[in-house]
Amino acid sequence: MDRSRTEAVFIERRGQRAAVVVSPERYEQMLEALEEAEDVAAFDEAMAEEGPNIPWAQVKADLGWV
């Protein structure tokens, strides 16, 4: 388990990788990176959508930010 602080440790079952152990810090880093990638993908998808756009000034007004 000490190795999991600095690197991933793979656990095998019948010669096949079945699990991986990483430190909590590394897990959090990986989770944040995944969430960032999902946000970028959602942004790219939204930008590729066809249809009318709503001006930023209108969005702010609708939300009561101005």
VOPAGU-2260 file (C-alpha; in pm, 1 decimal, decimal comma):
REM VOPAGU-2260
SITE   aa  ch    i         X         Y         Z
SITE  MET   A    0       0,0       0,0       0,0
SITE  ASP   A    1     291,9     238,0      51,9
SITE  ARG   A    2     360,1     225,3    -322,8
SITE  SER   A    3       9,6     358,9    -388,8
SITE  ARG   A    4     122,8     695,7    -250,2
SITE  THR   A    5     351,2     748,8    -549,6
SITE  GLU   A    6     214,2     519,7    -820,1
SITE  ALA   A    7     -87,2     313,4    -913,0
SITE  VAL   A    8     -88,8     -41,4    -780,7
SITE  PHE   A    9    -277,5    -294,9    -990,6
SITE  ILE   A   10    -453,3    -588,7    -831,1
SITE  GLU   A   11    -498,1    -894,3   -1047,2
SITE  ARG   A   12    -744,9   -1177,6   -1038,6
SITE  ARG   A   13    -660,8   -1485,8   -1241,3
SITE  GLY   A   14    -393,5   -1295,5   -1429,6
SITE  GLN   A   15    -626,4   -1009,5   -1530,5
SITE  ARG   A   16    -625,7    -659,7   -1387,2
SITE  ALA   A   17    -926,5    -635,1   -1157,8
SITE  ALA   A   18    -866,8    -318,3    -956,1
SITE  VAL   A   19    -624,7     -35,0    -901,1
SITE  VAL   A   20    -517,6     136,4    -579,4
SITE  VAL   A   21    -412,6     501,7    -582,8
SITE  SER   A   22    -360,1     757,0    -309,2
SITE  PRO   A   23    -655,9     975,1    -210,3
SITE  GLU   A   24    -468,2    1278,8    -342,5
SITE  ARG   A   25    -414,0    1116,9    -682,5
SITE  TYR   A   26    -776,7    1004,0    -691,8
SITE  GLU   A   27    -893,0    1362,6    -631,3
SITE  GLN   A   28    -661,0    1488,3    -907,4
SITE  MET   A   29    -798,7    1230,9   -1148,2
SITE  LEU   A   30   -1157,6    1312,7   -1053,8
SITE  GLU   A   31   -1098,5    1686,2   -1106,4
SITE  ALA   A   32    -936,6    1618,5   -1445,1
SITE  LEU   A   33   -1233,4    1403,7   -1548,5
SITE  GLU   A   34   -1482,0    1671,4   -1442,5
SITE  GLU   A   35   -1284,5    1934,7   -1634,9
SITE  ALA   A   36   -1284,2    1715,5   -1946,2
SITE  GLU   A   37   -1660,0    1662,6   -1913,8
SITE  ASP   A   38   -1711,1    2039,4   -1886,0
SITE  VAL   A   39   -1500,4    2100,8   -2197,2
SITE  ALA   A   40   -1694,7    1834,4   -2388,8
SITE  ALA   A   41   -2027,1    1987,9   -2281,2
SITE  PHE   A   42   -1905,3    2332,6   -2388,2
SITE  ASP   A   43   -1791,0    2202,0   -2726,9
SITE  GLU   A   44   -2125,0    2028,0   -2776,1
SITE  ALA   A   45   -2318,1    2343,0   -2685,7
SITE  MET   A   46   -2108,7    2554,8   -2922,0
SITE  ALA   A   47   -2177,1    2310,5   -3206,2
SITE  GLU   A   48   -2555,2    2329,4   -3161,6
SITE  GLU   A   49   -2754,2    2497,5   -3433,0
SITE  GLY   A   50   -3021,9    2748,0   -3352,4
SITE  PRO   A   51   -3062,5    3094,4   -3209,8
SITE  ASN   A   52   -2818,5    3229,8   -2956,5
SITE  ILE   A   53   -2915,0    3436,5   -2654,7
SITE  PRO   A   54   -2704,7    3749,9   -2606,1
SITE  TRP   A   55   -2506,7    3757,1   -2279,2
SITE  ALA   A   56   -2673,8    4085,3   -2181,5
SITE  GLN   A   57   -3012,8    3914,9   -2207,3
SITE  VAL   A   58   -2898,5    3619,3   -1996,4
SITE  LYS   A   59   -2772,1    3855,1   -1723,5
SITE  ALA   A   60   -3096,5    4050,5   -1732,6
SITE  ASP   A   61   -3304,1    3731,9   -1711,0
SITE  LEU   A   62   -3103,6    3624,6   -1405,9
SITE  GLY   A   63   -3131,0    3966,3   -1243,4
SITE  TRP   A   64   -2756,3    4026,3   -1258,1
SITE  VAL   A   65   -2790,7    4378,0   -1398,4
